[in-house]
Amino acid sequence: MNFNTKAVSRIIGLSNRQIDYWDRTHFIKPSVSEASGYGSVRLYSFNDLIQLKVAKTLMDKGVSLQKIRKALNYLKKNMPEIEKPLSDLRFLTDGETIFVLTKDRKTIIDTLKNGQLVFAIALGEIIEGLKGKVSALQRERKYEVTVRGKKYPVILHPDTEDSGYWIECPSLPGCASQGETVEEALEMIKDAIKGHLEVLEEEKKVRKVS
């Protein structure tokens, strides 16, 4: 599953501006698809979400973006076998420095060379939390719309790649639409239902004539 900037913002709690800045400054770039001009869409993987969440958690603990960059540069230089430290390692911080637990968990690396160990950032908890938010974002929602005095159940699906929502009317196979917001999607499906009913009526007339 891939996630556009809008979906990332909702899941991680970052602003679109922050996500854009982190991409343009090569801090955390989307691994699926990069923005390549007007109208193009950034697409992030779940692994990218982990990196973004770890970075945001470190910042929430009081670590500056500059210090996170320095720590990552240190790790990439001294642990070149680890391609994406933010999603592969366990971080600890006191707000002043960033410590990293190695995979054997017997060695703690002080990436900035000062400070006291206080907070632990557990990747497992972050990953499980992200999975929960992704599931909530994916979860379909059921609504009812009224067309020509009759109620039709419809199902709303978030679109994490192209943004917005797509919506379908199960009782009318093939009747679907989309919208940037929930309200727009509901209005669009009403129009789609009207059009679908008109087509069915025309088909009935043709069958009667023939």
C-alpha positions as CSV (number, residue, x, y, z in Angstrom):
1,M,0.0,0.0,0.0
2,N,1.3,3.5,-0.9
3,F,0.4,6.8,0.7
4,N,0.3,10.3,-0.7
5,T,1.2,13.5,1.2
6,K,-2.4,14.0,2.4
7,A,-2.6,10.5,3.8
8,V,0.9,10.8,5.4
9,S,-0.1,14.1,7.1
10,R,-3.2,12.4,8.6
11,I,-1.3,9.3,9.8
12,I,1.9,10.9,11.1
13,G,0.6,14.3,12.3
14,L,3.0,16.3,10.1
15,S,1.9,19.3,8.1
16,N,2.1,19.2,4.3
17,R,4.6,21.9,4.5
18,Q,6.9,19.8,6.8
19,I,6.6,16.8,4.5
20,D,7.5,18.9,1.5
21,Y,10.4,20.5,3.3
22,W,11.8,17.1,4.4
23,D,11.6,15.8,0.9
24,R,13.2,18.9,-0.8
25,T,16.0,18.9,1.7
26,H,16.6,15.2,1.3
27,F,15.9,14.4,4.9
28,I,13.2,11.8,4.3
29,K,12.2,11.3,0.7
30,P,9.4,9.2,-0.7
31,S,10.7,5.9,-1.9
32,V,7.8,4.9,-4.2
33,S,7.3,8.1,-6.3
34,E,8.9,11.5,-6.0
35,A,7.2,14.8,-7.0
36,S,8.4,15.6,-10.6
37,G,6.6,18.7,-11.5
38,Y,3.1,20.3,-11.3
39,G,0.4,17.7,-10.8
40,S,2.7,14.9,-9.8
41,V,2.2,13.0,-6.6
42,R,4.6,11.9,-3.9
43,L,4.0,8.3,-2.8
44,Y,5.4,6.9,0.4
45,S,5.8,3.3,1.5
46,F,5.0,2.0,5.0
47,N,8.7,1.9,5.6
48,D,8.8,5.6,4.9
49,L,6.0,6.1,7.4
50,I,8.1,4.5,10.1
51,Q,11.0,6.9,9.3
52,L,8.8,9.9,9.4
53,K,7.2,8.8,12.7
54,V,10.5,8.2,14.3
55,A,11.8,11.6,13.2
56,K,8.7,13.3,14.5
57,T,8.9,11.4,17.8
58,L,12.5,12.6,18.2
59,M,11.5,16.2,17.5
60,D,8.6,15.9,20.0
61,K,11.1,14.8,22.6
62,G,13.0,18.0,22.0
63,V,15.6,16.9,19.6
64,S,16.2,19.4,16.8
65,L,16.1,18.5,13.1
66,Q,19.8,19.5,12.8
67,K,20.7,17.0,15.6
68,I,18.7,14.3,13.9
69,R,20.5,15.0,10.6
70,K,23.9,14.8,12.4
71,A,23.0,11.5,14.1
72,L,21.9,10.0,10.8
73,N,25.1,11.2,9.1
74,Y,27.1,9.5,11.9
75,L,25.2,6.3,11.6
76,K,25.5,6.2,7.8
77,K,29.2,6.8,8.0
78,N,29.9,4.3,10.8
79,M,27.2,1.7,10.0
80,P,27.0,1.8,6.2
81,E,25.3,-1.6,6.1
82,I,22.1,0.0,7.5
83,E,20.4,1.7,4.6
84,K,17.6,3.4,6.6
85,P,18.5,3.8,10.3
86,L,15.2,5.5,11.2
87,S,13.3,2.4,10.3
88,D,15.9,-0.3,11.3
89,L,17.3,0.9,14.6
90,R,16.0,1.6,18.1
91,F,16.6,5.2,19.2
92,L,16.9,6.6,22.7
93,T,17.1,10.3,23.6
94,D,17.1,12.8,26.4
95,G,16.2,15.7,24.2
96,E,19.9,16.7,23.9
97,T,21.5,13.7,22.3
98,I,20.5,10.6,20.4
99,F,21.5,7.2,21.5
100,V,21.1,4.1,19.3
101,L,20.8,0.5,20.4
102,T,22.7,-1.8,18.1
103,K,21.0,-5.0,16.8
104,D,22.6,-7.2,19.5
105,R,21.3,-4.7,22.1
106,K,24.6,-4.9,24.0
107,T,26.1,-1.8,22.7
108,I,24.6,1.7,22.9
109,I,26.0,4.3,20.4
110,D,26.1,7.9,21.5
111,T,25.7,9.7,18.1
112,L,26.3,13.2,19.5
113,K,28.7,12.4,22.3
114,N,26.9,13.9,25.3
115,G,23.8,13.8,27.4
116,Q,22.0,11.4,29.8
117,L,19.8,8.5,28.8
118,V,16.1,9.2,29.5
119,F,13.6,8.3,26.7
120,A,13.4,5.1,24.7
121,I,11.8,5.1,21.3
122,A,10.6,1.6,20.6
123,L,10.2,0.8,16.9
124,G,7.8,-2.1,17.7
125,E,5.3,0.3,19.4
126,I,5.7,2.8,16.6
127,I,5.0,0.2,13.9
128,E,2.0,-1.2,15.7
129,G,0.6,2.4,16.2
130,L,1.1,3.1,12.5
131,K,-0.6,-0.1,11.5
132,G,-3.6,0.9,13.6
133,K,-3.8,4.4,12.0
134,V,-3.4,2.9,8.5
135,S,-6.2,0.5,9.2
136,A,-8.4,3.3,10.4
137,L,-7.6,5.3,7.3
138,Q,-8.4,2.4,5.1
139,R,-11.6,1.5,6.8
140,E,-14.7,1.9,4.6
141,R,-17.6,4.0,5.9
142,K,-21.3,3.4,5.1
143,Y,-23.7,6.1,4.4
144,E,-27.2,6.5,2.9
145,V,-28.2,8.9,0.2
146,T,-31.7,9.7,-1.1
147,V,-32.3,9.9,-4.8
148,R,-35.8,10.4,-6.2
149,G,-37.3,9.8,-2.8
150,K,-35.6,6.4,-2.4
151,K,-32.7,5.7,0.0
152,Y,-29.6,3.9,-1.3
153,P,-26.8,2.6,0.9
154,V,-23.4,3.6,-0.3
155,I,-19.8,2.7,0.8
156,L,-17.1,5.3,1.1
157,H,-13.4,4.3,0.6
158,P,-10.4,6.6,1.3
159,D,-8.0,6.8,-1.6
160,T,-4.5,6.9,-0.1
161,E,-2.7,7.3,-3.4
162,D,-4.7,9.8,-5.4
163,S,-6.2,11.6,-2.4
164,G,-9.8,12.1,-1.7
165,Y,-12.3,9.2,-1.7
166,W,-14.0,6.8,-4.1
167,I,-17.6,5.7,-3.4
168,E,-19.9,3.0,-4.6
169,C,-23.5,2.0,-4.5
170,P,-23.6,-1.8,-4.0
171,S,-27.3,-2.2,-5.0
172,L,-26.5,-0.8,-8.4
173,P,-23.5,-2.8,-9.7
174,G,-20.9,-0.6,-11.5
175,C,-22.3,2.6,-10.0
176,A,-19.4,4.5,-8.4
177,S,-17.9,7.9,-8.2
178,Q,-15.2,9.9,-6.3
179,G,-14.6,13.2,-4.6
180,E,-11.9,15.2,-2.8
181,T,-14.0,15.4,0.4
182,V,-16.7,13.2,2.0
183,E,-19.3,15.7,1.2
184,E,-18.3,16.0,-2.4
185,A,-18.1,12.2,-2.8
186,L,-21.7,11.9,-1.4
187,E,-22.9,14.5,-3.8
188,M,-21.1,12.8,-6.7
189,I,-22.6,9.4,-6.0
190,K,-26.1,10.9,-6.0
191,D,-25.4,12.2,-9.6
192,A,-24.0,8.8,-10.5
193,I,-27.1,7.0,-9.1
194,K,-29.4,9.3,-11.1
195,G,-27.4,8.6,-14.3
196,H,-27.4,4.9,-13.6
197,L,-31.2,4.9,-13.1
198,E,-31.8,6.8,-16.3
199,V,-29.7,4.3,-18.2
200,L,-31.7,1.4,-16.7
201,E,-35.0,3.1,-17.7
202,E,-33.8,3.6,-21.2
203,E,-32.8,0.0,-21.4
204,K,-36.3,-1.1,-20.2
205,K,-37.9,1.1,-22.9
206,V,-35.7,-0.5,-25.6
207,R,-36.6,-4.0,-24.4
208,K,-40.3,-3.1,-24.5
209,V,-40.1,-1.8,-28.1
210,S,-38.2,-4.8,-29.3
